[in-house]
């Protein structure tokens, strides 16, 4: 492979086509169905699908097949298939994954920015969804096109772009089952929906946290009453809710008190966390828009990495039953409700964690209040299988070729439900989980941006890895049984659980 030519080709494709298309895509408010119940009527999802479909069909990729698959009552899915460059690959398949649905607007954008207002400023493209995860289809196809332009062989490739990821991918299992024969048995899965510790080297995700939570409601009255009349007699719904939250979280340290939600961190992940802390240093917390004087939850940088990737953590992401400050009178409110988002360690069982949360919050309601928990999510995380030697070598060579630095490995604090699903369906597959969401890119929040040079380099690295996958396939190193045997011996058997 001529890395310089790959770099030039990918850079030109991004500048000439991908960035302009992403500008158009950002302007479409294609919110995930959890945040837009009328997504069908609004038609934004179809607009985004059409934009991506039209671009894909225009690409001069040999044998490319593009189809928008629609199952009754579900969000659509883009399915792309590229045949192997030659018969020597057999049935070996590379599966590339991304999504095109978006998070909601969120407040706090700078005056000259906005979620649906694409702004190109230097190397950054601002707006919702460009980095999470609109670039995935463009980057995936460009990686393959770069190989074909250089005459490099590759295995059969399948690309899935879903429209439900930000809602928990609840439609995706039906599509994976529906397309099972056409997907085949991938020996390599490439996901472009993850993060990076910095923009200076390739980062690969080794684990993802699970998630449980929902709406916790405490009701004490059927209607609001005068606070001077009732306080001291009727318990405050807010105070009772605080008591309930103290059952699951230590308010002083933030430690989750439900022991069933903690797991032992594998030795390999501990070592990766230490290396990541050494490389990132204070960027681990400097990347966040902290208020002046705020101190992170630990002075130990490795502990911060582990807190973010392998430990349970609670966030209250919404509140109900409270009027805004300007209209808050002297009233003892009848109800307080909060939305709980509880991140889980990668190997914790999501369903069991959800049941543990319900049991802790619903038993023995304080003062006999009406307490309910509407559990919205209970998903298990993902811990990557041991990496095969060929893939570890390919990833590091790709990072050296296009960044001039070694690749780094670290868990991510978020969730990608598809990864756990794929791990179960294809236990022999290898995974390259990467992405462009680095410092200050602020996915899901205000002022979200795509770091364009990172997008280019990630695209080039994926091309390199796909090429190396083909070479490994010819050597017989990508079959599930051989990969499992080789990597289990090399890495001590740290696999999915």
C-alpha positions as CSV (number, residue, x, y, z in Angstrom):
1,X,0.0,0.0,0.0
2,X,1.2,3.5,-0.9
3,X,0.1,5.3,2.3
4,X,0.9,8.8,0.8
5,X,-1.4,8.1,-2.1
6,X,-4.2,6.8,0.2
7,X,-3.7,10.0,2.3
8,X,-4.0,12.3,-0.7
9,X,-7.0,10.4,-2.2
10,X,-8.9,10.4,1.1
11,X,-8.1,14.0,1.8
12,X,-9.4,15.1,-1.6
13,X,-12.6,13.1,-1.2
14,X,-13.3,14.7,2.1
15,X,-12.6,18.2,0.9
16,X,-14.5,17.9,-2.4
17,X,-17.5,15.7,-1.4
18,X,-17.8,14.6,2.2
19,X,-17.6,17.9,4.0
20,X,-20.2,19.6,1.6
21,X,-22.5,16.6,2.1
22,X,-22.1,16.7,5.8
23,X,-23.0,20.4,5.8
24,X,-26.3,19.5,4.1
25,X,-26.8,16.6,6.5
26,X,-26.3,18.7,9.6
27,X,-29.0,21.0,8.5
28,X,-31.6,18.2,8.6
29,X,-33.1,17.8,12.1
30,X,-33.3,14.0,11.8
31,X,-33.8,13.3,15.5
32,X,-33.9,9.7,16.8
33,X,-37.5,8.4,17.4
34,X,-37.1,8.7,21.2
35,X,-36.9,12.5,20.7
36,X,-39.3,12.9,17.8
37,X,-42.4,10.7,18.2
38,X,-43.7,12.1,14.8
39,X,-40.5,11.4,12.9
40,X,-42.5,9.7,10.1
41,X,-44.8,12.7,9.5
42,X,-41.9,15.2,9.8
43,X,-40.0,13.4,7.1
44,X,-36.5,14.5,8.3
45,X,-35.3,10.9,8.6
46,X,-36.2,10.2,5.0
47,X,-34.4,13.4,3.9
48,X,-31.2,12.3,5.6
49,X,-31.6,8.7,4.1
50,X,-32.1,10.2,0.6
51,X,-29.0,12.4,0.9
52,X,-26.8,9.5,1.9
53,X,-28.4,7.0,-0.6
54,X,-27.9,9.4,-3.5
55,X,-24.2,10.0,-2.6
56,X,-23.5,6.3,-2.2
57,X,-25.1,5.4,-5.5
58,X,-22.9,8.0,-7.3
59,X,-19.6,6.3,-6.0
60,X,-17.6,4.4,-8.7
61,X,-17.2,1.3,-6.5
62,X,-17.1,-1.9,-8.4
63,X,-20.2,-4.0,-7.8
64,X,-21.7,-1.6,-5.2
65,X,-25.3,-2.4,-4.2
66,X,-27.3,0.2,-2.3
67,X,-30.7,-0.5,-0.7
68,X,-32.9,1.3,1.8
69,X,-34.5,-1.5,3.8
70,X,-37.9,-0.7,5.5
71,X,-39.6,-3.1,7.9
72,X,-43.1,-2.3,8.9
73,X,-43.3,0.1,11.8
74,X,-39.6,0.5,12.1
75,X,-37.0,3.2,11.3
76,X,-35.3,2.6,7.9
77,X,-31.8,1.1,7.4
78,X,-29.3,1.6,4.6
79,X,-27.7,-1.6,3.5
80,X,-24.7,-1.5,1.2
81,X,-22.8,-4.5,-0.2
82,X,-19.5,-4.5,-2.0
83,X,-18.2,-7.8,-3.5
84,X,-14.7,-9.0,-2.8
85,X,-12.1,-7.8,-5.2
86,X,-11.3,-11.4,-6.2
87,X,-12.4,-15.0,-5.4
88,X,-9.4,-15.7,-3.1
89,X,-11.3,-14.1,-0.1
90,X,-14.0,-16.8,-0.3
91,X,-16.9,-15.9,2.0
92,X,-14.9,-13.8,4.4
93,X,-16.7,-10.5,5.2
94,X,-16.0,-7.1,6.7
95,X,-18.9,-5.5,8.4
96,X,-18.8,-1.7,8.8
97,X,-21.4,0.1,11.0
98,X,-22.7,3.6,11.6
99,X,-25.9,5.5,12.2
100,X,-27.6,8.6,10.9
101,X,-30.2,9.5,13.6
102,X,-29.4,12.4,15.9
103,X,-29.7,13.5,19.5
104,X,-32.1,16.5,20.3
105,X,-31.1,20.1,20.1
106,X,-29.9,20.8,23.7
107,X,-29.6,24.4,25.0
108,X,-26.4,26.4,25.4
109,X,-25.1,26.8,21.8
110,X,-23.0,29.8,21.1
111,X,-24.9,32.7,19.5
112,X,-23.4,32.0,16.1
113,X,-23.9,28.2,16.2
114,X,-26.8,25.9,16.4
115,X,-27.7,22.2,16.1
116,X,-29.2,22.5,12.6
117,X,-26.9,25.4,11.5
118,X,-23.7,23.9,10.0
119,X,-20.7,26.2,10.5
120,X,-17.3,25.4,9.0
121,X,-14.6,27.1,11.1
122,X,-11.1,26.1,10.3
123,X,-10.7,22.4,10.7
124,X,-14.0,22.0,12.6
125,X,-17.5,21.5,11.2
126,X,-20.1,22.5,13.9
127,X,-23.6,21.2,14.2
128,X,-25.5,18.2,15.4
129,X,-24.6,14.8,14.0
130,X,-21.6,15.3,11.7
131,X,-19.3,13.4,14.0
132,X,-22.1,11.4,15.7
133,X,-22.4,9.7,13.3
134,X,-23.2,11.2,9.9
135,X,-19.6,10.8,8.6
136,X,-19.7,7.0,9.0
137,X,-21.2,6.1,5.6
138,X,-19.0,8.5,3.8
139,X,-15.9,7.4,5.6
140,X,-16.7,3.7,5.1
141,X,-17.2,3.9,1.3
142,X,-14.2,6.2,0.9
143,X,-12.0,3.7,2.6
144,X,-13.0,1.0,0.2
145,X,-12.9,3.4,-2.8
146,X,-9.3,4.3,-1.8
147,X,-8.3,0.7,-1.9
148,X,-9.9,0.1,-5.3
149,X,-8.4,3.3,-6.7
150,X,-4.9,1.9,-5.8
151,X,-5.7,-1.6,-7.0
152,X,-5.5,-3.1,-3.5
153,X,-7.5,-6.3,-2.9
154,X,-10.2,-6.5,-0.2
155,X,-12.7,-9.0,1.1
156,X,-16.4,-8.7,0.7
157,X,-17.7,-5.6,2.6
158,X,-21.2,-5.0,4.1
159,X,-22.2,-1.6,5.5
160,X,-25.1,-1.0,7.9
161,X,-26.3,2.5,8.6
162,X,-29.2,2.5,11.1
163,X,-31.6,5.2,12.2
164,X,-32.4,4.2,15.8
165,X,-29.0,4.1,17.6
166,X,-29.6,7.2,19.7
167,X,-32.8,5.6,21.0
168,X,-31.1,2.4,22.0
169,X,-31.1,0.5,18.6
170,X,-34.3,-1.2,19.4
171,X,-35.1,-1.6,15.7
172,X,-31.7,-3.1,14.8
173,X,-32.1,-6.7,16.0
174,X,-35.1,-7.1,13.6
175,X,-33.0,-5.9,10.7
176,X,-30.0,-8.1,11.6
177,X,-32.3,-11.1,11.6
178,X,-34.0,-10.0,8.4
179,X,-30.7,-9.5,6.6
180,X,-28.8,-12.4,8.3
181,X,-28.1,-14.3,5.0
182,X,-27.0,-11.2,3.2
183,X,-24.8,-10.1,6.1
184,X,-23.0,-13.4,6.2
185,X,-20.4,-14.3,8.9
186,X,-18.1,-11.2,9.4
187,X,-14.6,-11.9,10.6
188,X,-14.0,-8.2,11.1
189,X,-16.4,-5.5,12.4
190,X,-15.5,-1.9,12.0
191,X,-17.5,0.7,13.9
192,X,-17.1,4.4,13.3
193,X,-19.3,5.6,16.2
194,X,-16.8,5.9,19.1
195,X,-14.4,8.4,20.6
196,X,-10.7,9.3,20.7
197,X,-8.6,10.6,23.6
198,X,-6.8,13.1,21.3
199,X,-6.6,14.0,17.7
200,X,-2.9,13.0,17.4
201,X,-3.2,9.2,17.0
202,X,-5.6,6.4,16.3
203,X,-7.8,5.4,19.2
204,X,-9.6,2.0,19.4
205,X,-12.3,1.3,21.9
206,X,-11.9,-1.8,24.0
207,X,-15.1,-1.6,26.0
208,X,-18.4,0.2,26.3
209,X,-20.6,0.7,29.3
210,X,-24.1,-0.5,29.6
211,X,-27.1,1.6,30.6
212,X,-30.2,1.4,32.8
213,X,-32.6,4.0,34.1
214,X,-35.9,5.7,33.6
215,X,-38.3,8.1,35.3
216,X,-38.5,8.0,39.1
217,X,-41.5,9.7,40.5
218,X,-42.5,10.6,44.1
219,X,-46.0,11.8,44.8
220,X,-47.3,13.1,48.1
221,X,-50.4,15.1,47.2
222,X,-53.2,15.1,44.6
223,X,-52.6,18.8,44.1
224,X,-50.3,21.6,45.3
225,X,-51.1,23.3,48.6
226,X,-49.8,26.4,50.5
227,X,-46.3,25.7,51.7
228,X,-46.8,27.7,54.9
229,X,-49.8,25.6,55.7
230,X,-48.5,22.2,54.8
231,X,-44.8,22.2,55.4
232,X,-43.9,20.4,58.6
233,X,-47.0,18.2,58.2
234,X,-46.8,16.9,54.6
235,X,-43.3,15.6,53.7
236,X,-41.7,17.3,50.7
237,X,-41.7,15.1,47.6
238,X,-38.2,16.5,46.8
239,X,-36.8,15.5,50.2
240,X,-38.2,11.9,49.9
241,X,-36.7,11.6,46.4
242,X,-33.4,12.6,47.9
243,X,-33.7,9.8,50.4
244,X,-34.4,7.3,47.6
245,X,-31.4,8.4,45.6
246,X,-29.2,8.0,48.7
247,X,-30.1,4.3,48.6
248,X,-28.2,3.9,45.3
249,X,-25.5,6.6,45.4
250,X,-23.2,8.0,48.0
251,X,-23.9,11.8,47.6
252,X,-20.4,12.7,49.0
253,X,-18.3,10.5,46.7
254,X,-20.6,9.6,43.9
255,X,-20.0,5.9,44.4
256,X,-22.9,3.6,43.4
257,X,-23.9,1.7,46.5
258,X,-25.5,-1.3,44.8
259,X,-22.7,-3.9,44.9
260,X,-24.2,-6.0,42.2
261,X,-23.5,-3.2,39.8
262,X,-19.7,-3.4,40.3
263,X,-17.4,-5.8,38.5
264,X,-13.7,-6.7,38.7
265,X,-11.8,-4.8,36.0
266,X,-9.7,-7.2,33.8
267,X,-6.0,-6.8,34.2
268,X,-5.5,-5.9,30.5
269,X,-8.0,-3.1,30.8
270,X,-6.3,-1.8,34.0
271,X,-3.0,-1.6,32.1
272,X,-4.7,0.1,29.1
273,X,-6.2,2.7,31.5
274,X,-2.8,3.4,33.0
275,X,-1.2,4.0,29.5
276,X,-4.1,6.2,28.5
277,X,-3.7,8.3,31.6
278,X,0.0,8.7,30.9
279,X,-0.7,9.9,27.3
280,X,-3.6,12.1,28.0
281,X,-2.6,13.6,31.4
282,X,-4.9,16.4,32.5
283,X,-6.7,16.3,29.1
284,X,-8.8,13.6,30.7
285,X,-10.7,16.3,32.5
286,X,-9.5,19.5,30.7
287,X,-11.6,18.5,27.7
288,X,-14.8,19.3,29.6
289,X,-16.2,22.9,30.0
290,X,-15.6,23.0,33.7
291,X,-16.6,26.0,35.7
292,X,-13.7,27.9,37.4
293,X,-12.5,26.1,40.5
294,X,-14.3,22.8,39.9
295,X,-12.1,19.8,40.9
296,X,-12.5,16.3,39.2
297,X,-13.7,13.4,41.3
298,X,-10.2,12.0,41.9
299,X,-6.6,13.3,41.7
300,X,-5.5,9.9,40.3
301,X,-5.7,10.1,36.5
302,X,-5.9,6.3,36.1
303,X,-8.9,6.3,38.5
304,X,-10.6,8.9,36.4
305,X,-10.2,6.7,33.3
306,X,-11.6,3.7,35.2
307,X,-14.5,5.8,36.6
308,X,-15.4,6.8,33.1
309,X,-15.1,3.3,31.5
310,X,-15.5,0.5,34.1
311,X,-17.5,1.8,37.0
312,X,-21.2,2.5,37.4
313,X,-22.2,6.2,37.6
314,X,-25.5,8.0,38.1
315,X,-26.6,11.1,36.3
316,X,-29.9,12.9,36.7
317,X,-30.7,14.1,33.2
318,X,-34.1,15.6,33.6
319,X,-36.6,16.8,36.2
320,X,-40.4,17.1,36.3
321,X,-42.9,18.6,38.7
322,X,-41.0,21.8,39.3
323,X,-42.0,25.2,37.8
324,X,-39.4,27.5,36.4
325,X,-37.8,29.9,38.9
326,X,-39.7,32.9,37.7
327,X,-43.1,31.3,38.3
328,X,-42.3,29.3,41.5
329,X,-44.7,30.4,44.2
330,X,-45.0,29.4,47.9
331,X,-46.5,26.0,47.1
332,X,-45.7,22.5,48.5
333,X,-45.6,20.7,45.2
334,X,-47.5,17.4,44.9
335,X,-44.9,15.5,42.9
336,X,-41.2,15.4,42.0
337,X,-39.9,13.3,39.1
338,X,-36.4,12.8,37.8
339,X,-34.9,10.9,34.8
340,X,-32.1,8.6,35.9
341,X,-29.3,7.6,33.7
342,X,-27.2,4.9,35.3
343,X,-24.1,3.8,33.4
344,X,-23.0,0.2,34.0
345,X,-19.6,-1.5,33.8
346,X,-19.1,-3.3,30.4
347,X,-19.6,-6.8,31.8
348,X,-22.5,-6.1,34.2
349,X,-25.8,-7.7,33.1
350,X,-28.1,-4.8,32.1
351,X,-31.4,-6.6,32.9
352,X,-30.2,-7.6,36.4
353,X,-29.0,-4.1,37.0
354,X,-32.4,-2.7,36.0
355,X,-34.1,-5.1,38.4
356,X,-31.7,-4.2,41.2
357,X,-32.4,-0.5,40.6
358,X,-36.2,-1.1,40.8
359,X,-35.8,-3.1,44.0
360,X,-33.7,-0.5,45.7
361,X,-36.0,2.4,44.8
362,X,-39.4,0.9,45.2
363,X,-39.1,-1.1,48.5
364,X,-40.4,0.6,51.7
365,X,-41.5,4.0,50.2
366,X,-40.5,6.7,52.7
367,X,-43.5,8.1,54.6
368,X,-45.8,5.8,52.5
369,X,-45.4,8.1,49.5
370,X,-46.4,6.9,46.0
371,X,-43.2,5.9,44.3
372,X,-42.9,4.7,40.8
373,X,-40.0,3.9,38.5
374,X,-40.7,3.6,34.7
375,X,-37.7,1.6,33.6
376,X,-36.8,2.8,30.0
377,X,-33.5,1.1,29.4
378,X,-31.7,-1.9,30.7
379,X,-28.9,-2.7,28.2
380,X,-25.7,-4.7,28.8
381,X,-22.4,-3.1,27.8
382,X,-19.6,-4.7,25.8
383,X,-16.0,-5.9,26.4
384,X,-14.0,-6.5,23.3
385,X,-12.7,-10.1,22.6
386,X,-9.0,-10.5,22.7
387,X,-7.4,-8.9,19.7
388,X,-5.8,-11.1,17.1
389,X,-2.1,-10.5,16.4
390,X,-2.7,-9.5,12.8
391,X,-5.3,-6.9,13.8
392,X,-3.2,-5.4,16.5
393,X,-0.3,-5.1,14.1
394,X,-2.5,-3.6,11.3
395,X,-4.0,-1.0,13.7
396,X,-0.6,0.1,15.0
397,X,0.9,0.3,11.5
398,X,-2.1,2.4,10.3
399,X,-1.7,4.8,13.2
400,X,2.1,5.1,12.5
401,X,1.4,5.6,8.7
402,X,-1.2,8.3,9.0
403,X,-0.4,9.9,12.4
404,X,3.2,9.1,13.0
405,X,2.3,7.8,16.5
406,X,1.3,4.4,17.9
407,X,-2.3,3.5,18.3
408,X,-3.9,3.7,21.7
409,X,-6.6,1.6,23.4
410,X,-9.2,2.7,25.9
411,X,-12.7,2.0,27.0
412,X,-15.5,4.4,26.3
413,X,-18.1,5.6,28.9
414,X,-21.0,5.6,26.4
415,X,-23.0,2.8,24.9
416,X,-23.3,1.3,21.4
417,X,-25.9,-1.4,21.7
418,X,-25.0,-2.9,18.3
419,X,-21.6,-4.1,19.6
420,X,-23.0,-6.4,22.3
421,X,-25.5,-7.8,19.8
422,X,-22.7,-8.5,17.2
423,X,-20.5,-10.0,19.9
424,X,-23.2,-12.6,20.6
425,X,-24.1,-13.3,17.0
426,X,-20.5,-13.5,15.7
427,X,-18.3,-14.7,18.6
428,X,-15.3,-15.3,16.2
429,X,-15.3,-11.8,14.8
430,X,-12.6,-9.2,15.5
431,X,-13.5,-5.6,16.3
432,X,-12.1,-2.3,15.3
433,X,-14.1,0.3,17.2
434,X,-13.0,3.8,16.6
435,X,-14.2,7.3,15.9
436,X,-13.7,11.1,15.8
437,X,-15.3,12.3,19.0
438,X,-12.4,13.8,20.8
439,X,-11.7,16.7,23.2
440,X,-14.3,19.4,23.2
441,X,-16.3,17.8,20.3
442,X,-19.2,17.6,22.8
443,X,-21.4,14.9,21.3
444,X,-25.0,15.2,22.4
445,X,-24.3,18.7,23.8
446,X,-24.1,22.3,22.6
447,X,-21.4,23.3,20.1
448,X,-20.9,19.7,18.9
449,X,-18.3,19.6,16.1
450,X,-16.5,17.2,13.7
451,X,-12.7,17.4,13.7
452,X,-12.1,17.1,9.9
453,X,-8.4,16.1,9.9
454,X,-9.3,13.3,12.4
455,X,-12.1,12.1,10.0
456,X,-9.7,12.0,7.1
457,X,-7.1,10.0,9.1
458,X,-9.6,7.6,10.5
459,X,-10.9,6.9,7.0
460,X,-7.3,6.2,5.8
461,X,-6.6,3.9,8.8
462,X,-9.8,1.9,8.0
463,X,-8.6,1.4,4.5
464,X,-5.2,0.1,5.8
465,X,-6.9,-2.3,8.2
466,X,-9.3,-3.6,5.5
467,X,-6.3,-4.3,3.2
468,X,-4.4,-6.1,6.0
469,X,-7.6,-8.1,6.8
470,X,-7.5,-9.4,3.3
471,X,-3.8,-10.4,3.6
472,X,-4.6,-12.1,7.0
473,X,-7.5,-13.9,5.4
474,X,-5.2,-15.4,2.7
475,X,-2.9,-16.6,5.5
476,X,-5.9,-18.3,7.2
477,X,-5.7,-16.0,10.3
478,X,-9.2,-14.5,10.2
479,X,-11.3,-17.6,10.8
480,X,-13.2,-17.6,14.1
481,X,-11.7,-20.7,15.6
482,X,-8.1,-19.8,14.8
483,X,-8.5,-16.2,16.0
484,X,-10.0,-17.4,19.3
485,X,-7.3,-20.0,19.8
486,X,-4.4,-17.7,18.9
487,X,-5.6,-14.6,20.8
488,X,-6.6,-16.6,23.9
489,X,-3.1,-17.9,24.2
490,X,-1.5,-14.6,23.5
491,X,-3.6,-12.4,25.8
492,X,-4.5,-14.8,28.6
493,X,-8.0,-15.3,27.3
494,X,-9.5,-11.9,28.3
495,X,-12.6,-12.1,26.1
496,X,-16.3,-11.0,26.1
497,X,-18.4,-11.8,29.2
